[in-house]
Amino acid sequence: MRATALSGLLAWPPLTFDFIGQFLGRVLWLGPVPTAELLGHHAAVHDRLTAAGITTSEMYWPGRWVPHCTLSMRVPNAKLPDALHLCLDVLPIQATLTGAAVADHARGLYTPLA
């Protein structure tokens, strides 16, 4: 159903990962520049999913979603400075997305969006 809802919207805009972020629980991620094109595309995806009756967590709603690419779910505290330095050594990263999915690591679920 998700693939049908997203028909024609799977070509994401190019991304530039320009910074490092951390969520609670030692989750380390790279953040893309949140361009108007990226945020608009995300809003269009969300609107299509909602119209198809597909619900998402509030953390994925436009205005709440944090664009990111998770690198690690639990960086050991002692290794965090090394991980940050490694990331800084390669930024910025130009990227083109070729697919997207919703991953629920707590329950081991992975749902491709196409």
SULCOR-V522680 format. One record per residue. RES is the residue in one letter. SS is DSSP state (A for helix, B for strand, O for the rest). PSI is psi in whole degrees, 0 to 359 (NA if undefined). BURIAL is 1 if it has 16 or more other C-alpha atoms within 10 Angstrom, else 0. Layout:
# SULCOR-V522680
res->RES ss->SS psi->PSI burial->BURIAL
res->RES ss->SS psi->PSI burial->BURIAL
This chain:
# SULCOR-V522680
res->M ss->O psi->323 burial->0
res->R ss->A psi->317 burial->1
res->A ss->A psi->320 burial->0
res->T ss->A psi->315 burial->0
res->A ss->A psi->330 burial->1
res->L ss->O psi->10 burial->1
res->S ss->O psi->126 burial->0
res->G ss->O psi->356 burial->0
res->L ss->O psi->12 burial->0
res->L ss->O psi->356 burial->1
res->A ss->O psi->92 burial->0
res->W ss->O psi->151 burial->0
res->P ss->O psi->155 burial->0
res->P ss->O psi->151 burial->0
res->L ss->B psi->150 burial->1
res->T ss->B psi->112 burial->1
res->F ss->B psi->119 burial->1
res->D ss->B psi->352 burial->1
res->F ss->B psi->168 burial->1
res->I ss->B psi->143 burial->1
res->G ss->B psi->167 burial->1
res->Q ss->B psi->128 burial->1
res->F ss->B psi->164 burial->0
res->L ss->O psi->148 burial->0
res->G ss->O psi->16 burial->0
res->R ss->O psi->34 burial->0
res->V ss->B psi->119 burial->0
res->L ss->B psi->135 burial->1
res->W ss->B psi->160 burial->1
res->L ss->B psi->141 burial->1
res->G ss->B psi->132 burial->1
res->P ss->B psi->157 burial->1
res->V ss->O psi->122 burial->1
res->P ss->O psi->75 burial->1
res->T ss->O psi->161 burial->0
res->A ss->A psi->324 burial->0
res->E ss->A psi->315 burial->0
res->L ss->A psi->313 burial->1
res->L ss->A psi->324 burial->1
res->G ss->A psi->320 burial->0
res->H ss->A psi->316 burial->1
res->H ss->A psi->316 burial->1
res->A ss->A psi->321 burial->1
res->A ss->A psi->319 burial->0
res->V ss->A psi->314 burial->1
res->H ss->A psi->316 burial->1
res->D ss->A psi->318 burial->1
res->R ss->A psi->316 burial->1
res->L ss->A psi->316 burial->1
res->T ss->A psi->316 burial->0
res->A ss->A psi->331 burial->0
res->A ss->O psi->3 burial->0
res->G ss->O psi->18 burial->0
res->I ss->O psi->117 burial->0
res->T ss->O psi->150 burial->0
res->T ss->O psi->161 burial->0
res->S ss->O psi->149 burial->0
res->E ss->A psi->332 burial->0
res->M ss->A psi->346 burial->0
res->Y ss->A psi->1 burial->1
res->W ss->O psi->147 burial->0
res->P ss->O psi->138 burial->1
res->G ss->O psi->344 burial->0
res->R ss->O psi->334 burial->0
res->W ss->O psi->136 burial->0
res->V ss->O psi->107 burial->0
res->P ss->O psi->129 burial->1
res->H ss->O psi->163 burial->1
res->C ss->B psi->110 burial->0
res->T ss->B psi->132 burial->0
res->L ss->B psi->320 burial->1
res->S ss->B psi->141 burial->0
res->M ss->O psi->334 burial->0
res->R ss->O psi->78 burial->0
res->V ss->O psi->125 burial->1
res->P ss->O psi->139 burial->0
res->N ss->A psi->319 burial->0
res->A ss->A psi->336 burial->0
res->K ss->A psi->352 burial->0
res->L ss->A psi->313 burial->0
res->P ss->A psi->319 burial->0
res->D ss->A psi->318 burial->0
res->A ss->A psi->318 burial->1
res->L ss->A psi->316 burial->0
res->H ss->A psi->318 burial->0
res->L ss->A psi->318 burial->0
res->C ss->A psi->315 burial->1
res->L ss->A psi->331 burial->0
res->D ss->A psi->338 burial->0
res->V ss->A psi->351 burial->0
res->L ss->O psi->148 burial->0
res->P ss->O psi->157 burial->1
res->I ss->B psi->125 burial->0
res->Q ss->B psi->134 burial->0
res->A ss->B psi->151 burial->0
res->T ss->O psi->122 burial->0
res->L ss->O psi->139 burial->0
res->T ss->O psi->357 burial->0
res->G ss->O psi->166 burial->0
res->A ss->O psi->152 burial->0
res->A ss->B psi->162 burial->0
res->V ss->B psi->124 burial->0
res->A ss->B psi->128 burial->0
res->D ss->B psi->92 burial->0
res->H ss->O psi->329 burial->0
res->A ss->O psi->325 burial->0
res->R ss->O psi->3 burial->0
res->G ss->O psi->33 burial->0
res->L ss->B psi->140 burial->0
res->Y ss->B psi->117 burial->0
res->T ss->B psi->105 burial->0
res->P ss->B psi->145 burial->0
res->L ss->O psi->2 burial->1
res->A ss->O psi->NA burial->0
